[in-house]
């Protein structure tokens, strides 16, 4: 019997060749130690040695429907046979099909879509649209945001990943996130964090001149920089502020959208309709690369008579759109939005259980299946287990323990993320948290005071 490509190459060969020829993102190249992944199904994936991992981060918070869904695979195959590529200025069956399907789930009147290759490109084009539509230049973004690695998106990004690229795109203004656990205004257990941040936001608008601000550009739920869920009233207040001064509200839902928070879009949790939503990741569950800018009718009408100065060779790529159509149908047919909400309640209880048992757990935050465990050395002082923009021996050891015991997740600074595929069962979720529970004994040993 002829060997498959995976069987013909050992794990060591795969890693050696990949390390020799691949330039890896966000890494010192010599420090890269990749898992030699060969197949995946549901919430699991396997390495070339046959070891199974539970994918507790949905790869990069993107494999929302889970791995290996044959319905999506067949849709990609079928589209490749029908029409593999068509230029961005061409009408296709699959482009006609995705429009009404996606519009069924986007909030309010966000029914016009510009398709991109991924999330960063969606954010880049949202910047262009906002500036062209308003005739204004400035954009307010937040310090704990991440919007992508391309030039404009990284300039909007608040976290330290932007530092090596500066000076970047001009016109970006920074504001604070409503981070209740670590209040930017020096409050402990800040119960009015959202109100304080809104007051600060309006003050920033006054100092900058609201007539010069095109948009407030935020992650609806802050992702990799701490999974900060806005308190109720914050999103509604931000919408009201933007309306007051004629400023667009743009919500980056590249990570938080398409069911991750237990709703189709994170803003649905607060009944807010932005002017623009950007999305990617869960739109195809990463079976194919695709991003999208969803815009309101008034923005779409403006560009009905005014040229939009932006475009991409792969905008509306048929195979990517086929993956998106199939993914949206899987989300509907399997009630994965509902499962995200139901399993999200279970995950929140499991988070609280860890917090009760482990002194190194300072805070837990989640919404749907979008979760985080924030680890500290001291609950009173809230000293993080690893410094801002850094790591520590304890976090490194924790990551190694989880990997050794077949749990793949994302550890960033002093945070451990819990973002499984939306198809996860309660049994699978509890099994995963049992591993985390044991692993946290490592960080508990570092607790002082």
Secondary structure as GFF3:
##gff-version 3
##sequence-region A 1 449
A	DSSP	alpha_helix	5	8	.	.	.	ID=ss1
A	DSSP	alpha_helix	11	21	.	.	.	ID=ss2
A	DSSP	three_ten_helix	29	31	.	.	.	ID=ss3
A	DSSP	beta_strand	37	41	.	.	.	ID=ss4
A	DSSP	beta_strand	44	47	.	.	.	ID=ss5
A	DSSP	beta_strand	52	55	.	.	.	ID=ss6
A	DSSP	alpha_helix	58	61	.	.	.	ID=ss7
A	DSSP	alpha_helix	70	82	.	.	.	ID=ss8
A	DSSP	alpha_helix	93	103	.	.	.	ID=ss9
A	DSSP	beta_strand	112	116	.	.	.	ID=ss10
A	DSSP	alpha_helix	119	134	.	.	.	ID=ss11
A	DSSP	beta_strand	138	142	.	.	.	ID=ss12
A	DSSP	alpha_helix	151	156	.	.	.	ID=ss13
A	DSSP	three_ten_helix	160	165	.	.	.	ID=ss14
A	DSSP	beta_strand	172	175	.	.	.	ID=ss15
A	DSSP	three_ten_helix	180	182	.	.	.	ID=ss16
A	DSSP	alpha_helix	193	208	.	.	.	ID=ss17
A	DSSP	three_ten_helix	210	212	.	.	.	ID=ss18
A	DSSP	beta_strand	213	219	.	.	.	ID=ss19
A	DSSP	alpha_helix	234	245	.	.	.	ID=ss20
A	DSSP	beta_strand	248	252	.	.	.	ID=ss21
A	DSSP	three_ten_helix	266	270	.	.	.	ID=ss22
A	DSSP	beta_strand	276	279	.	.	.	ID=ss23
A	DSSP	three_ten_helix	281	283	.	.	.	ID=ss24
A	DSSP	beta_strand	291	295	.	.	.	ID=ss25
A	DSSP	alpha_helix	297	305	.	.	.	ID=ss26
A	DSSP	alpha_helix	318	333	.	.	.	ID=ss27
A	DSSP	alpha_helix	336	357	.	.	.	ID=ss28
A	DSSP	beta_strand	361	367	.	.	.	ID=ss29
A	DSSP	beta_strand	370	378	.	.	.	ID=ss30
A	DSSP	beta_strand	383	384	.	.	.	ID=ss31
A	DSSP	alpha_helix	393	404	.	.	.	ID=ss32
A	DSSP	beta_strand	407	408	.	.	.	ID=ss33
A	DSSP	beta_strand	411	412	.	.	.	ID=ss34
A	DSSP	beta_strand	415	418	.	.	.	ID=ss35
A	DSSP	alpha_helix	426	444	.	.	.	ID=ss36
###
